[in-house]
């Protein structure tokens, strides 16, 4: 992992901690766990919506199922779902972060297709 990747993961973990999650886990891994693995399905529609937003943003880089793949790469972490407020904060963080990430990743994807 290079310096830049480490900084991005650190920022991601900070956002997860601010939103009531495990400070050693990323937002994508937390979302992948609660959208696909967690047996408590109470907030499944919320988690599936967050997973969709994140997966769309990272599709050009990682393909389908970014959140689930991220969870599977770090299965040993314990994930905290949080309460209504922290889930709301997490949703805001995801939307605010994923809109510009989507613009960049999809522009990169488009440019790479045009220049081939």
N, C-alpha and C positions, 0 to 999 in steps of 0.2 A: 504494500500500500504506500502510495506517495503522500507527501505533505498535504496536497490539496484534497485528496480523498479523505484523509484523516480529519481535516478541518470540517469538511461537509458532513461526515458522520457525527462529529462532535456537536455540530449545530443541530442536526437531526435529533440526537439524543437529548439535547437541551430542550428542544421543542416538546419532545415526548414527556420529559420530566415536568415542564411547566404545565402540561395538560394532564398531570396526575398519573403518568405512567412510570414504569421502571426507568430510572435515569441511565441504565446501562443497555437499554434496548432502543431500537429505532422506531419511528412512527410506522413505517411500512411493516416491520415484523409484528408490532402490536396489532395493527389492522389485519394482517394476514392470519394471526392467531384467532382473533375474535370473529372474523368473518368466515373462517373455515374449520377451526379445530375445537374451540370452546364449546362444551356441551350445553352451557346455558344460552339458549337462543332468544332471550328476552329482547335484546336490541339488535337482532340480526339484520334488520332492514337498514338501520343506521350504519352498521359496520360494512355491509355489502355496498352501500352507496359510497362510503369513504374509500373502500377498496377499488371501486370502479374509477373514481376520480384519480387516485394515485396510479393505478394501472394504466390509464390512458396517458397520463403525463410521462410515464417511463417506458411505454411500449416501444418507441423507436430505439431505445438503448438495450432493453432487457427482454423484449417480446412480451407475450401474454403472461399473466400471473406473477407480476413483480412482487406483490405483497406476500403471496404464499411462498415463493422462492426465497424471499428474504427471511421469513419465519423459519423455513426449513434449514437455512444456513446458520441459524442461531437458535436451535431448539432448546438449548439449556437455560435460556433466560426465562424468568417468571414474568408474566404480564399482568398488569393491573388495569382493570377496565375503567375504574374511576366512577364518579357520580355524574349526575345530569350536568352540573356546571363544568366539570373537567371534560366531559364528552363534547360539550358546546365549544369550549376553548379549543379542543383538538380539531373539531370540524372547521373552525375559523382558520386555524393554522394550516390545515390541509388545503383549504380552498385558496387562501392567500398565497401559499407557496406553490401550489400546483399550476396555477394559471400561468405565471411567467416561466416555470419549468417546462410546461407544455409548449409554449411558444418557441422556446429555445430547442427542445428536443425534436419537435416536429419540423422546424425550419432546417435543422441539421439533417434530418431524414430526407426532406424534400431536396435539399441542395445536393446531398450525396447521390440521390437518384438521377438528378438532372446532369450531374457531371460525369456519370458513368458512360 
